[in-house]
Amino acid sequence: IGGAFMLSWIVLATTMSVGGGALITWGGLTLVTALVVAVAWMAFEGAHILPVVTWCHMLTGDLSDGEGNWAANGMRLVAQVVGAVLAIILSTEAGSLANLPDTVFADSMNIAGIGDDFWTVFGMIAAGAIWWQIHTRCNTAWVSAIALLGLGGAMTLTGAHYMGASIADGGTEIANVLVNWITDGAFVGLGALISVKIDGFIKE
């Protein structure tokens, strides 16, 4: 919750300072914000402050373990959204501040246009595969954080923030945001799973 709180606080502060988020392009973050997130993730020692990280752990874990894997990581995903909601409430003073930026919610489900935009999906899968190999081989938080920063352009790193923003806004575009929150993380996690399988085949 603490890590997700920090992430949403930074994202919202950035959108308020750059006029509605025009500069947010790095996996949903500005470069400066992404660097701050990377440093913070090092401080959290690789904790699950991002949905993509949780999905990678989930899909490379024991897929038959409903309680230890699916339930535990599912609760982490929920905790990330809770942290985002709390950060948004605090940063906006429960919506009472004037001239708040409009949150740009998804106007459609990404999965609906997958046939026309499959290269983006392939990019997410590839980024997940590369990042997971770096994360597991180096086993160092700062290396994982820098790798995540480098591959962030192919991922959506602000899924929990948008889920929190949608909930705090009374459920605006909640169906689209919910599906995108799930699929954006799942595709990265799928890439991590594929990389593990390929690595296993090579070692055999």
Phi and psi in degrees as a GROMACS rama.xvg file:
@    title "Ramachandran Plot"
@    xaxis  label "Phi"
@    yaxis  label "Psi"
@TYPE xy
-61.8945  -43.4076  GLY-2
-65.6637  -43.2388  GLY-3
-66.407  -36.7614  ALA-4
-57.7232  -47.7258  PHE-5
-62.2177  -43.7356  MET-6
-61.3062  -48.0281  LEU-7
-65.8135  -36.5983  SER-8
-61.2676  -43.517  TRP-9
-66.4192  -45.5041  ILE-10
-60.121  -47.0335  VAL-11
-66.3217  -40.1828  LEU-12
-62.2427  -36.9234  ALA-13
-68.487  -43.5991  THR-14
-64.4323  -35.0888  THR-15
-71.7476  -26.0489  MET-16
-91.5581  -19.0331  SER-17
-111.672  16.9789  VAL-18
76.1741  53.2943  GLY-19
93.0818  7.45861  GLY-20
91.6806  24.5309  GLY-21
-63.1593  -24.9937  ALA-22
-94.3636  1.2751  LEU-23
-82.0731  102.407  ILE-24
-136.036  -9.70518  THR-25
-96.8358  82.8052  TRP-26
61.5334  25.5062  GLY-27
97.577  1.42699  GLY-28
-128.11  152.792  LEU-29
-72.9906  163.49  THR-30
-60.835  -43.8774  LEU-31
-61.9176  -44.2525  VAL-32
-64.0035  -40.8865  THR-33
-61.7624  -38.5628  ALA-34
-63.8078  -41.4769  LEU-35
-62.2774  -42.9311  VAL-36
-62.4794  -41.6195  VAL-37
-61.2166  -45.1115  ALA-38
-63.6998  -42.6459  VAL-39
-64.3267  -37.2851  ALA-40
-66.2917  -34.9429  TRP-41
-60.8887  -42.6666  MET-42
-63.9389  -35.4071  ALA-43
-81.3741  1.27649  PHE-44
55.6687  47.6189  GLU-45
77.1665  18.8538  GLY-46
-64.3719  162.217  ALA-47
-78.8865  77.0437  HIS-48
-96.291  -6.70324  ILE-49
-126.015  139.168  LEU-50
-57.4819  -37.0614  PRO-51
-62.9795  -34.7279  VAL-52
-66.9091  -43.6344  VAL-53
-63.5841  -42.437  THR-54
-63.9465  -36.8519  TRP-55
-63.0696  -44.3303  CYS-56
-64.9171  -39.2356  HIS-57
-64.9578  -47.7762  MET-58
-82.2377  -14.4354  LEU-59
-100.062  -2.30507  THR-60
-84.8221  -163.201  GLY-61
-77.0162  104.003  ASP-62
-68.9564  -14.4158  LEU-63
-92.4928  -4.79215  SER-64
-91.8962  94.8739  ASP-65
-67.4572  -39.5343  GLY-66
-85.478  -48.6414  GLU-67
-74.894  -25.7593  GLY-68
-109.611  -65.257  ASN-69
-65.3113  -47.2314  TRP-70
-68.8351  -44.5325  ALA-71
-63.8163  -46.9697  ALA-72
-73.0204  -30.3836  ASN-73
-62.5248  -38.9988  GLY-74
-67.0798  -32.6299  MET-75
-65.2978  -40.4414  ARG-76
-62.093  -42.1471  LEU-77
-65.2394  -41.3334  VAL-78
-62.1222  -35.4867  ALA-79
-62.7129  -40.4857  GLN-80
-67.463  -40.8638  VAL-81
-60.089  -44.6883  VAL-82
-60.3736  -39.3226  GLY-83
-64.7739  -43.4902  ALA-84
-60.8717  -45.0799  VAL-85
-62.3755  -40.7683  LEU-86
-65.2176  -40.4959  ALA-87
-66.3959  -41.9688  ILE-88
-62.1313  -43.4657  ILE-89
-67.4206  -47.2503  LEU-90
-66.0438  -33.8087  SER-91
-97.1212  3.84606  THR-92
52.447  51.0802  GLU-93
58.0282  34.5718  ALA-94
82.576  7.35119  GLY-95
-87.687  -12.3869  SER-96
-69.802  148.321  LEU-97
-85.5965  154.782  ALA-98
59.4529  39.2816  ASN-99
-71.7371  144.071  LEU-100
-70.0176  148.204  PRO-101
-76.5136  127.855  ASP-102
-75.4136  129.759  THR-103
-87.5174  99.0406  VAL-104
-85.0363  156.195  PHE-105
-65.4027  132.094  ALA-106
-91.9754  0.373473  ASP-107
-158.57  164.086  SER-108
-82.2867  129.325  MET-109
-58.1986  -35.8376  ASN-110
-63.5732  -26.441  ILE-111
-67.5252  -29.1716  ALA-112
-105.353  23.6366  GLY-113
-63.7757  -29.8388  ILE-114
-65.3886  -30.9344  GLY-115
-95.8821  -11.9535  ASP-116
-133.38  39.9791  ASP-117
-71.5966  -20.6043  PHE-118
-66.3264  -33.3248  TRP-119
-63.8208  -40.6176  THR-120
-64.4254  -44.3736  VAL-121
-59.8816  -37.0147  PHE-122
-63.9607  -41.2709  GLY-123
-62.3784  -44.5091  MET-124
-63.5698  -45.0514  ILE-125
-63.5291  -42.2172  ALA-126
-62.792  -40.7928  ALA-127
-63.3461  -40.5517  GLY-128
-64.9576  -46.8427  ALA-129
-65.8568  -45.8613  ILE-130
-64.3849  -40.2508  TRP-131
-65.3561  -37.191  TRP-132
-65.4231  -40.9561  GLN-133
-64.6744  -44.7878  ILE-134
-61.7622  -44.3248  HIS-135
-81.3416  -29.5946  THR-136
-79.8492  -38.7777  ARG-137
-82.9128  -35.507  CYS-138
53.4278  38.9126  ASN-139
-133.904  127.156  THR-140
-59.7013  -40.6922  ALA-141
-70.5432  -34.304  TRP-142
-66.3492  -43.7521  VAL-143
-61.6936  -40.2063  SER-144
-65.9865  -43.1629  ALA-145
-66.2862  -39.4824  ILE-146
-63.8296  -39.8912  ALA-147
-63.9256  -37.9294  LEU-148
-64.1227  -43.1632  LEU-149
-66.3383  -34.0305  GLY-150
-97.2093  0.614305  LEU-151
-60.0724  -26.8746  GLY-152
-65.5605  -21.2224  GLY-153
-96.5016  -2.6081  ALA-154
-118.663  165.982  MET-155
-105.991  109.974  THR-156
-96.221  -3.15393  LEU-157
-113.088  23.5486  THR-158
-59.23  -43.4055  GLY-159
-66.0317  -35.3827  ALA-160
-63.3222  -44.7635  HIS-161
-69.1431  -34.2364  TYR-162
-63.4466  -45.6428  MET-163
-62.8648  -40.0695  GLY-164
-65.8091  -39.8165  ALA-165
-64.5098  -44.0628  SER-166
-64.825  -44.5088  ILE-167
-65.1386  -24.0036  ALA-168
-93.2486  16.1422  ASP-169
83.1278  21.6562  GLY-170
89.1238  24.7396  GLY-171
-60.7542  125.048  THR-172
50.5615  35.6564  GLU-173
-62.6055  -35.9744  ILE-174
-63.5974  -47.0134  ALA-175
-66.124  -44.403  ASN-176
-64.2195  -40.7707  VAL-177
-62.9491  -47.5224  LEU-178
-64.1938  -42.8937  VAL-179
-65.3584  -38.9082  ASN-180
-59.0167  -40.7158  TRP-181
-73.5562  -51.611  ILE-182
-69.5984  -37.3057  THR-183
-60.4339  -38.977  ASP-184
-77.636  -37.4465  GLY-185
-65.8214  -37.3611  ALA-186
-65.9232  -39.8118  PHE-187
-65.897  -42.6367  VAL-188
-63.1736  -36.6668  GLY-189
-62.162  -40.0804  LEU-190
-61.148  -40.9021  GLY-191
-62.2668  -42.2214  ALA-192
-63.001  -44.5582  LEU-193
-60.9465  -40.8439  ILE-194
-64.1383  -37.169  SER-195
-65.7151  -42.9302  VAL-196
-63.9268  -44.7361  LYS-197
-63.7312  -42.3376  ILE-198
-61.5461  -38.3202  ASP-199
-66.2086  -40.6941  GLY-200
-64.671  -40.4231  PHE-201
-65.0952  -42.0461  ILE-202
-68.0616  -28.7503  LYS-203
